[in-house]
Amino acid sequence: MRVERNISTVDEPTEVIPTDIVVPTDARALTGDGHLTAIPAEPVVVPGRHDQVVRVASDALIMPAAAIAGVLSVLMLVFGGVAMARAGFDGPIDEPVVSVGGFTATAVLGMLVAGAGFALLCAALARSRSAILLFSIIIGVGAVIAAIEPDVGNGALATERGFAVLTAIAAGVVILAATLVPTIRRTSTHVEHVDRS
């Protein structure tokens, strides 16, 4: 949640503020029958410091698409990192084939998934709707290609159709959230007194 603080000054400084000294003045007067009666009088304001009235507005932006994209990107980074760690880089990067979360993968697939997850995470943290859409579409298209042709790249990815379909569905959810769910803006405003002395 991003919070912005905008300060705008009210045109005129005020002299009558809570820091002024208010001296109540009560007067007593004789009534017609000779009794003393209290007569309330207006308080006298003795000017103290001159404070400036400042209006402070705070905006909180809530972007559900960025939150959903952030969750998907973290899952992709974890999957890619585990795939690379298990497959290693000692030999060819398309061997060995390892199992991550019930799906087969190679170091090549791990690098692709982690790279796409990192790009999507950067877009989510920047709260850029267009970047989230761009990377989600790229991830979705790649997942659909892998679902149609799981042996893409002569089997170097060792991807399974189930993993590709799951990734395509997740990318579709992010695309729908980025296009349909609006950004929520909450604004709160309050007035502060700033001492100019």
C-alpha positions in Angstrom: 0.0 0.0 0.0 1.5 3.3 -1.1 0.8 6.3 1.0 1.4 9.8 -0.4 1.4 12.9 1.8 0.3 16.1 0.1 0.5 19.4 2.0 -1.4 22.4 0.9 -1.5 25.7 2.8 -4.7 27.5 3.5 -4.5 31.0 2.1 -4.6 33.0 5.3 -2.7 32.3 8.6 -4.9 32.6 11.6 -4.3 34.6 14.8 -7.0 33.0 16.9 -5.7 29.5 17.7 -5.8 27.2 20.7 -2.4 28.6 21.8 -3.8 32.1 22.2 -4.5 33.3 25.8 -8.2 33.8 26.4 -8.9 36.0 29.4 -12.6 35.7 30.5 -14.0 39.0 31.7 -17.0 38.9 34.1 -18.5 42.2 35.2 -20.9 42.8 38.1 -23.6 45.3 37.8 -26.2 46.7 40.1 -29.7 45.9 39.2 -32.6 48.2 39.8 -33.4 46.6 43.2 -29.8 47.0 44.5 -28.5 43.4 43.9 -25.3 42.5 42.2 -25.8 40.5 39.0 -23.1 38.8 36.9 -23.0 40.0 33.3 -21.2 37.6 31.0 -18.9 39.4 28.6 -17.2 38.2 25.4 -13.8 36.7 26.1 -10.8 38.9 25.2 -8.3 37.2 22.9 -4.7 38.1 23.5 -2.7 37.1 20.4 0.0 34.7 21.0 2.1 32.9 18.3 1.0 33.1 14.7 0.3 29.6 13.5 -0.3 28.5 9.9 -3.2 26.2 9.1 -2.1 23.4 6.8 -4.4 20.9 5.1 -2.7 17.4 4.8 -4.1 14.8 2.5 -3.0 11.1 2.5 -3.8 8.8 -0.4 -3.6 5.0 -0.1 -3.6 3.1 -3.4 -4.8 -0.5 -3.4 -4.2 -2.4 -6.6 -5.6 -6.0 -6.5 -3.9 -6.9 -9.8 -0.5 -6.1 -8.4 -1.2 -8.3 -5.3 -2.3 -11.2 -7.5 0.7 -10.7 -9.8 3.0 -10.6 -6.8 1.7 -13.9 -5.5 2.1 -15.6 -8.9 5.6 -14.2 -9.4 6.8 -15.4 -6.0 5.5 -18.9 -6.8 7.3 -18.8 -10.1 10.5 -17.7 -8.5 10.3 -20.5 -6.0 9.6 -23.1 -8.7 12.4 -21.9 -10.9 14.9 -21.6 -8.0 14.1 -25.1 -6.8 14.4 -26.5 -10.3 17.8 -24.9 -10.9 19.1 -26.0 -7.5 18.0 -29.6 -8.0 19.1 -29.9 -11.7 22.4 -28.0 -11.1 24.7 -26.6 -13.8 27.5 -29.2 -13.6 26.6 -30.7 -17.0 24.3 -29.8 -19.8 21.5 -27.5 -18.7 18.8 -29.7 -20.2 19.8 -32.7 -18.0 19.0 -34.1 -15.5 15.2 -34.0 -15.4 14.1 -33.3 -11.8 10.8 -33.2 -10.0 9.5 -29.9 -8.5 6.1 -29.8 -6.8 5.0 -33.0 -8.7 6.1 -31.6 -12.1 9.2 -32.4 -14.1 11.6 -29.7 -14.9 15.2 -29.0 -16.1 17.5 -26.2 -15.3 16.5 -24.5 -18.6 12.8 -24.5 -17.5 13.9 -23.3 -14.1 15.7 -20.3 -15.6 12.8 -19.4 -17.9 10.2 -19.6 -15.1 12.4 -17.7 -12.6 13.2 -15.0 -15.2 9.5 -14.5 -16.0 8.6 -14.5 -12.3 11.3 -11.9 -11.6 10.0 -9.6 -14.5 6.4 -10.0 -13.2 7.5 -9.3 -9.6 9.2 -6.0 -10.8 6.0 -5.0 -12.6 3.9 -5.8 -9.5 6.1 -3.8 -7.2 6.1 -0.9 -9.6 2.3 -1.1 -9.7 2.4 -0.7 -13.5 -0.8 -2.1 -14.9 0.6 -2.1 -18.4 3.8 -4.0 -17.4 1.7 -6.5 -15.4 -0.4 -7.0 -18.5 2.6 -7.4 -20.8 4.5 -9.9 -18.7 1.3 -11.9 -17.9 0.5 -12.1 -21.6 4.0 -13.3 -22.4 3.8 -15.9 -19.6 0.4 -17.0 -20.8 1.4 -17.4 -24.4 4.5 -19.3 -23.4 2.4 -21.6 -21.2 -0.2 -22.2 -24.0 2.6 -23.1 -26.4 4.1 -25.5 -23.9 0.6 -27.0 -23.3 0.1 -27.6 -27.0 3.6 -28.8 -27.6 5.2 -30.1 -24.4 8.3 -31.3 -26.2 9.2 -27.8 -27.4 12.9 -27.3 -27.8 13.5 -31.0 -28.4 12.5 -31.8 -24.8 15.0 -29.4 -23.2 12.4 -28.0 -20.9 11.0 -31.4 -19.8 7.7 -29.6 -19.1 4.4 -31.4 -18.5 1.1 -30.4 -20.0 -0.4 -30.1 -16.5 2.2 -27.5 -15.4 1.7 -25.5 -18.6 -2.1 -25.5 -18.3 -1.8 -24.4 -14.6 0.6 -21.6 -15.5 -1.7 -20.5 -18.4 -4.7 -20.4 -16.0 -2.7 -18.4 -13.4 -1.6 -15.9 -16.1 -5.2 -15.6 -17.3 -6.3 -14.7 -13.8 -3.7 -12.0 -13.6 -4.7 -10.6 -17.0 -8.3 -10.5 -16.0 -7.5 -8.8 -12.7 -5.3 -6.2 -14.5 -8.0 -5.4 -17.1 -11.2 -5.6 -15.0 -10.4 -4.8 -11.4 -10.0 -1.1 -10.7 -7.4 0.5 -8.5 -8.9 1.6 -5.2 -7.9 5.0 -3.9 -8.6 6.0 -0.3 -8.1 9.6 0.6 -8.1 11.1 4.1 -7.7 14.8 4.9 -7.1 16.6 8.1 -5.9 20.0 9.2 -2.8 20.7 11.2 -1.5 23.8 12.8 2.2 24.6 12.0 4.1 27.0 14.3 5.7 29.7 12.1 7.8 31.1 15.0 
